[in-house]
Amino acid sequence: MDTSELPIAFLYFVYLFLYFWYVKKFKEPGIFNGYILPLMAAAGSIFIIYAALKKEMIIEFSVVIAIIMIIGNLLNKKRIVKNL
């Protein structure tokens, strides 16, 4: 069982948000660079994510990542409140 693809698939999940942010934020690049290329990249990311969903360890990996992100969010909130 090879689970090395799971962290990469998670990064592609994050990339989806970057692609849609790019489309929303930058209007000057034109239709091809501003819409078509980011949407094609998003389609590629969705394909990678779909393939990762077929892995046996995706549920366990997702739970571990969610716990890490929740802990990081809680620690970050404490740091922000402390700095105010």
ZAKOLLUM-617132 format. One record per residue: x, y, z of N, C-alpha, C in turn. Coordinates in Angstrom, 1 decimal. Each point is the difference from the previous one (the first is absolute). Example, Ala and Ser with C-alpha at 12.3 -4.5 7.8 and 13.67 -1.06 7.14 Angstrom:
2
<node <13.2 -5.7 7.8> <-0.9 1.2 0.0> <0.9 1.2 0.0>>
<node <-0.4 1.1 -0.7> <0.9 1.1 0.0> <-0.8 1.1 0.8>>
This chain:
84
<node <0.9 -1.2 0.0> <-0.9 1.2 0.0> <0.9 1.2 0.0>>
<node <-0.1 0.8 -1.1> <0.9 1.2 -0.1> <-0.9 1.2 0.3>>
<node <0.3 0.7 1.0> <-0.8 1.2 0.4> <0.7 1.3 -0.3>>
<node <1.1 0.0 -0.8> <0.8 1.2 -0.2> <-0.8 1.0 -0.9>>
<node <-1.0 -0.4 -0.7> <-0.8 0.9 -0.8> <-1.0 0.8 0.8>>
<node <-0.3 -0.4 1.2> <-1.0 0.7 0.8> <0.4 1.4 0.4>>
<node <1.2 0.3 0.4> <0.4 1.4 0.3> <0.0 0.8 -1.3>>
<node <0.4 -0.6 -1.1> <0.0 0.8 -1.2> <-1.4 0.3 -0.4>>
<node <-1.0 -0.9 0.2> <-1.4 0.3 -0.3> <-0.5 1.1 0.9>>
<node <0.4 0.0 1.2> <-0.4 1.1 0.9> <0.5 1.3 -0.5>>
<node <1.2 0.1 -0.5> <0.5 1.2 -0.5> <-0.8 0.5 -1.3>>
<node <-0.4 -1.0 -0.8> <-0.8 0.4 -1.1> <-1.4 0.5 0.4>>
<node <-0.5 -0.5 1.1> <-1.2 0.5 0.6> <0.1 1.5 0.4>>
<node <1.2 0.3 0.6> <0.3 1.4 0.4> <0.2 0.9 -1.3>>
<node <0.6 -0.6 -1.0> <0.2 0.7 -1.3> <-1.4 0.5 -0.6>>
<node <-1.0 -0.8 0.2> <-1.3 0.4 -0.5> <-0.4 1.3 0.5>>
<node <0.2 0.3 1.2> <-0.4 1.3 0.6> <0.9 1.1 -0.6>>
<node <1.3 -0.3 -0.3> <0.8 1.0 -0.6> <-0.4 0.3 -1.4>>
<node <-0.4 -1.0 -0.8> <-0.4 0.2 -1.3> <-1.3 0.9 -0.1>>
<node <-0.9 -0.3 0.9> <-1.3 0.8 0.0> <0.3 1.4 0.5>>
<node <0.9 0.1 1.0> <0.4 1.4 0.5> <0.6 0.8 -1.2>>
<node <0.9 -0.7 -0.8> <0.6 0.7 -1.1> <-1.0 0.5 -1.0>>
<node <-1.0 -0.8 -0.3> <-1.1 0.4 -0.9> <-0.7 1.2 0.5>>
<node <-0.3 0.0 1.3> <-0.8 1.0 0.6> <0.8 1.3 0.2>>
<node <1.3 -0.1 0.3> <0.8 1.2 0.3> <0.6 0.7 -1.2>>
<node <0.4 -0.7 -1.0> <0.7 0.6 -1.1> <-0.9 0.0 -1.3>>
<node <-0.3 1.1 -0.4> <-0.9 0.2 -1.2> <0.8 0.4 -1.2>>
<node <1.2 0.5 0.1> <0.7 0.6 -1.1> <0.6 -1.1 -0.9>>
<node <0.4 -1.2 0.4> <0.7 -0.9 -0.9> <-0.7 -0.4 -1.3>>
<node <-1.3 0.3 -0.1> <-0.7 -0.4 -1.1> <-0.8 -1.3 0.2>>
<node <-0.8 -0.4 -1.0> <-0.8 -1.2 0.1> <0.8 -1.2 0.1>>
<node <1.0 -0.2 -0.8> <0.7 -1.3 0.0> <0.8 -0.1 1.3>>
<node <0.9 0.9 0.3> <0.8 -0.1 1.2> <-0.8 0.3 1.3>>
<node <-1.1 0.7 -0.1> <-0.7 0.3 1.2> <-1.1 -0.9 0.4>>
<node <-0.5 -0.8 -1.0> <-1.1 -0.9 0.3> <0.3 -1.4 -0.5>>
<node <0.4 -0.2 -1.3> <0.1 -1.3 -0.6> <1.1 -0.8 0.7>>
<node <1.2 0.6 0.1> <1.1 -0.8 0.6> <-0.3 -0.3 1.5>>
<node <-0.4 0.9 0.8> <-0.3 -0.4 1.4> <-1.1 -1.1 0.1>>
<node <-1.0 0.1 -0.9> <-1.1 -1.0 0.1> <0.5 -1.4 -0.5>>
<node <1.0 0.0 -1.0> <0.6 -1.2 -0.4> <0.8 -0.6 1.1>>
<node <0.8 0.9 0.7> <0.8 -0.5 1.1> <-0.9 -0.6 1.1>>
<node <-1.2 0.7 0.3> <-0.9 -0.5 1.0> <-0.6 -1.4 -0.4>>
<node <-0.2 -0.2 -1.3> <-0.5 -1.3 -0.5> <1.1 -1.0 0.3>>
<node <1.2 0.3 -0.3> <1.1 -1.0 0.3> <0.1 -0.3 1.5>>
<node <-0.2 1.0 0.8> <0.0 -0.2 1.5> <-1.1 -0.9 0.4>>
<node <-1.2 0.2 -0.6> <-1.1 -0.8 0.4> <0.2 -1.5 -0.4>>
<node <0.7 -0.2 -1.2> <0.3 -1.3 -0.4> <0.9 -0.7 1.0>>
<node <1.1 0.7 0.5> <0.9 -0.5 1.0> <-0.7 -0.3 1.3>>
<node <-0.9 0.8 0.4> <-0.8 -0.2 1.2> <-0.9 -1.2 -0.1>>
<node <-0.6 -0.1 -1.2> <-0.9 -1.2 -0.2> <0.8 -1.3 0.0>>
<node <1.2 0.0 -0.5> <0.8 -1.2 0.0> <0.5 -0.3 1.4>>
<node <0.2 1.0 0.9> <0.4 -0.2 1.3> <-1.1 -0.6 0.9>>
<node <-1.3 0.4 -0.4> <-1.1 -0.5 0.7> <-0.2 -1.5 -0.1>>
<node <0.7 -0.6 -1.0> <-0.1 -1.4 -0.2> <1.0 -0.8 0.8>>
<node <0.9 0.7 0.7> <1.0 -0.6 0.9> <-0.7 -0.5 1.2>>
<node <0.6 -1.1 0.6> <-0.6 -0.6 1.2> <0.2 0.8 1.2>>
<node <1.1 0.8 0.1> <0.4 0.8 1.2> <-0.5 1.4 0.0>>
<node <-0.9 0.4 -0.9> <-0.4 1.4 -0.1> <-0.8 0.4 1.2>>
<node <-0.8 -0.8 0.6> <-0.8 0.4 1.2> <1.0 0.3 1.1>>
<node <0.9 -0.9 0.3> <0.9 0.1 1.1> <0.9 1.3 -0.2>>
<node <0.5 0.2 -1.2> <0.8 1.1 -0.3> <-0.8 1.3 0.2>>
<node <-1.2 0.0 -0.5> <-0.9 1.2 0.2> <-0.2 0.4 1.4>>
<node <-0.2 -1.0 0.8> <-0.2 0.2 1.5> <1.2 0.6 0.6>>
<node <1.2 -0.6 -0.3> <1.2 0.5 0.6> <0.3 1.5 -0.5>>
<node <-0.2 0.3 -1.2> <0.1 1.3 -0.6> <-1.0 1.0 0.7>>
<node <-1.2 -0.4 0.2> <-1.0 0.8 0.6> <0.4 0.3 1.5>>
<node <0.5 -0.9 0.7> <0.4 0.2 1.4> <1.2 1.0 0.0>>
<node <0.9 -0.2 -0.9> <1.2 0.9 0.0> <-0.5 1.4 -0.3>>
<node <-0.9 0.2 -1.0> <-0.4 1.3 -0.3> <-0.8 0.6 1.1>>
<node <-0.8 -0.7 0.7> <-0.8 0.5 1.1> <0.9 0.5 1.1>>
<node <1.0 -0.8 0.4> <1.0 0.4 1.0> <0.7 1.2 -0.4>>
<node <0.5 0.1 -1.3> <0.7 1.2 -0.5> <-0.9 1.2 0.1>>
<node <-1.3 -0.2 -0.4> <-0.9 1.2 0.1> <-0.2 0.5 1.4>>
<node <-0.2 -1.0 1.0> <-0.1 0.4 1.4> <1.2 0.7 0.5>>
<node <1.2 -0.5 -0.3> <1.2 0.7 0.4> <0.2 1.3 -0.6>>
<node <-0.4 0.2 -1.3> <0.1 1.3 -0.7> <-0.9 1.0 0.7>>
<node <-1.3 -0.4 0.3> <-0.9 0.9 0.7> <0.5 0.5 1.3>>
<node <0.7 -0.9 0.8> <0.5 0.4 1.3> <1.2 1.0 -0.3>>
<node <0.8 -0.2 -1.0> <1.1 0.9 -0.3> <-0.6 1.4 -0.4>>
<node <-1.0 0.0 -0.8> <-0.6 1.2 -0.5> <-0.6 0.8 1.2>>
<node <-0.7 -0.6 0.9> <-0.6 0.6 1.1> <1.1 0.5 0.9>>
<node <1.0 -0.7 0.2> <1.1 0.4 0.8> <0.7 1.3 -0.5>>
<node <0.1 0.1 -1.3> <0.7 1.1 -0.6> <-0.9 1.3 0.0>>
<node <-1.3 -0.2 0.1> <-0.9 1.2 0.1> <0.2 0.7 1.3>>
